[in-house]
Amino acid sequence: MSDITFQVENWFSCRNKMEWLFPIHWEEVGVYKDKIKLNFNDEEYNRLAEQGNLVIVTARDKEKIVGYHWSFLKHHIRYKDSLTATTDVFFLHP
């Protein structure tokens, strides 16, 4: 039986706890690593989180974050009455 749980969390309280996963995730899915470096635009993520437009779901094994799903929350460009979450990234440590 697994101890993994999933929950919505606040970007500001979990961002640094997820950071250890970023290079592992990048190694798995990154393309053109020799030309495009892993370089988060934290200012933009912070702005989106402050506006309530960044949804973070974490996977935790006990207390340790072992995965995440990030999405942007906004009104759909074609259906302006529809609030839509668009996936940015997702990763679960193997």
Secondary structure, 3 states (H helix, E strand, C coil): CCCEEEEEECHHHHHHHHHHHHHHHHHHHCCCCCCCCCCCCHHHHHHHHHCCCEEEEEEEECCEEEEEEEEEEEECCCCCCCEEEEEEEEEECC
